[in-house]
Amino acid sequence: MNNWRDYILKEFTPQAAHLTLVADPDGLLLEEGVLQGIRERGFELIPFDDHVAFRYAYESKYRSRWDRGEMTDLVVILRSPAHDLRFLPYDLLAVGRKLSFSLSDLFPNLSYPVVNCLDRSDFEALYQAQESHNPGQSGDNATKDFVLRHVFGIAPELIKRPSDLLRVLLIRHYKGQALPTILDERFIHVVRQSGRFEEWPLERIVRNREAFFGFLQERWPAFLNRAASTGNLVIQEKKGTYDFEYPGPSDIPFEHDDVRVYIDSLFLEGKLRPVACENAHLLSNHWANVGIKADPIRDHERRMDGLVKSISESIPQPEAKHQEWLAFACRWAELIVLWREDGALGQPQLEQRAMELQKMADQAFLIWIQKRYGGLHNQPATPPVMLHHVPRFLAHLLHNSSCRKIGVVVVDGLALDQWIVVREVLKQQCPTLSFEESAIFAWLPTTTSVCRQALFAGRPPIYFPTSISSNNKEMALWSQFWLDRGLVQAEVGYIKGLGETEDLQPVDDLLSSPRVRVAGLVVDKIDKIMHGMKLGTAGMHNQSRQWAQQGFVAKLLDILLDRGFDVFLTFDHGNIEASGFGRPSEGAVADLRGERARVYSDYVLRNQVKKAFPAAIEWPPLGLPDDFLALLAPDRLAFVDAGEKVVAHGGISVEELIVPLVRIERRAK
């Protein structure tokens, strides 16, 4: 077969059986392309992860329809280690068609433990390589080398010079590419065998993206000084001249073509920071000028111009993987900060280009969401893709002894661009903090009650229909998640309503208990700021910065870290600046009356409002209760009086729907 997905999809013929049971120990059905193919054939998927949760969804959403004589193509997925279905309930086994898929069938000659550690999105490249190169029976190391070379384009045995090593690490970390630990270990082992990189901190800069960029940042001033003082970019300096946090050579070949090609982008996107250079005038026409602090306004304009150009060429396409949009969101957030900060608004041409780019990104994202969003909630929880995956991801860390205690800080309503503003303040206040950043999808509609409960419940919103319109039960949902995983009530902590310095004492009291192993902490200060904001995104940046400068976040993180918690920070949803296009006159018929989302209990009520607002988006109840029918404001509009400006959430935009997930640690001093 030309594609490994065909091996699976050929088994799914519509209306062959109203119930199909699949033993899928390796999670093959959860790969994005497979999920989309199955859904396009009219099948609905439901995992059998939790007996009680499954029975609720099965009986309420499917069994009742069959009793009415309706036809559905339902797929029940069992992810147990076994390749059989004996763990499923008997009533399903009695009527369901049975299938089984495994990695051993797809990659019979490659080491199963190595292949199994890959992200399922990597299987396409691996399958094509297997078909083209026909590897024989391969052990662990041979499989690792095959995967490194043909999936990730890395041949560690060919790395002979510093520029070779830097090129590999730049490609990887610029893309945010995460390799399994066993592949990193193999890569480091082979590179070290050459004896050429003994002083390089490979264990830190290969695995850790922030450490790699920190390594480059420390060596950039040395490079500029050599360039300015000698004009010779390859002269060696005496070792020990600079006091580096990251050990290794002070002289690295930034000027090499394979390295230099990435430097502009790293400075444009904020991954590297320009520095002051005493002899900057000597480098005014030099390519390295991009990393030199000069005139703030000119630097701002140059960086924004470069980001607009770069981002306009990299908007993900309709068939893009979700990882591409997560990466795009981080770059887009950097541009928003530049765009809305003082200095950008006085540049009419750049302002116009940024607005046009925003429209392009919004349209592309909406098309992608309407096509691909429905399969995201069934993705594996490690690494997390959506908010409700976060608790299961953390449970995996806790139960595998990766973490002893876990603290989750949930900031209500902070967008990715506002996180960048807060992060910069934290870096100044707490220079020893390390931020391992990723991004995840919130739930649609992006309302607090839907998103935050999904986060604390560790389940899609369909499983908490009675509380979906409020947050009153999120503490109970949080506790129940951990009780179901073997903890006792005294080991689970939760506090909400945080945001001011006086709120820190109750947190310290909670975390001081030696029994507490997991703590959920809700910070709602930003949400309060947002709902009173009249100055748009620029006002949100200003208020977020001022709030962070007051020290609450830094002190909260200190308490968690001092008490021995591994700290994870995330947000339930983001926000955007929106303009009113009319307020529905619907009385009390809406169950939720948000500025970007209205929710109705039946289709008739929603259709009535839709007629008055034909551009509004009727969002299907994907992962939601059947009677939770959302009508979303389109584009960057809001259900408020025409012309009114608000900062709001609830709809479909990159800023509302993609939020950070950040692991925060202290670096060794």
JOTA-V986335 format. One record per run of one state. SS is the DSSP state (~ for helix, > for strand, _ for the rest). FROM is the first residue (numbers start at 0). LEN is the number of residues. If there is no record, write none. Layout:
# JOTA-V986335
ss | from | len
SS | FROM | LEN
SS | FROM | LEN
This chain:
# JOTA-V986335
ss | from | len
_ | 0 | 3
~ | 3 | 6
_ | 9 | 9
> | 18 | 5
_ | 23 | 4
~ | 27 | 3
_ | 30 | 1
~ | 31 | 9
_ | 40 | 2
> | 42 | 5
_ | 47 | 3
~ | 50 | 17
_ | 67 | 5
> | 72 | 6
_ | 78 | 11
~ | 89 | 6
_ | 95 | 1
> | 96 | 4
_ | 100 | 2
~ | 102 | 4
_ | 106 | 5
~ | 111 | 5
_ | 116 | 3
~ | 119 | 14
_ | 133 | 6
~ | 139 | 11
_ | 150 | 5
~ | 155 | 3
_ | 158 | 3
~ | 161 | 14
_ | 175 | 5
~ | 180 | 13
_ | 193 | 8
~ | 201 | 4
_ | 205 | 3
~ | 208 | 22
_ | 230 | 26
~ | 256 | 12
_ | 268 | 6
> | 274 | 1
_ | 275 | 4
~ | 279 | 4
_ | 283 | 3
~ | 286 | 5
> | 291 | 1
_ | 292 | 3
~ | 295 | 17
_ | 312 | 9
~ | 321 | 19
_ | 340 | 7
~ | 347 | 31
_ | 378 | 7
> | 385 | 1
~ | 386 | 13
_ | 399 | 6
> | 405 | 6
_ | 411 | 4
~ | 415 | 14
_ | 429 | 3
> | 432 | 9
_ | 441 | 6
~ | 447 | 10
_ | 457 | 3
~ | 460 | 7
_ | 467 | 6
~ | 473 | 10
_ | 483 | 5
~ | 488 | 3
> | 491 | 7
_ | 498 | 2
~ | 500 | 11
_ | 511 | 6
> | 517 | 6
_ | 523 | 1
~ | 524 | 7
_ | 531 | 4
~ | 535 | 14
_ | 549 | 2
~ | 551 | 11
_ | 562 | 3
> | 565 | 6
_ | 571 | 4
> | 575 | 5
_ | 580 | 11
> | 591 | 2
_ | 593 | 3
> | 596 | 4
_ | 600 | 2
~ | 602 | 10
_ | 612 | 4
> | 616 | 3
_ | 619 | 9
> | 628 | 4
_ | 632 | 4
> | 636 | 2
_ | 638 | 6
> | 644 | 4
_ | 648 | 5
~ | 653 | 4
> | 657 | 9
_ | 666 | 3
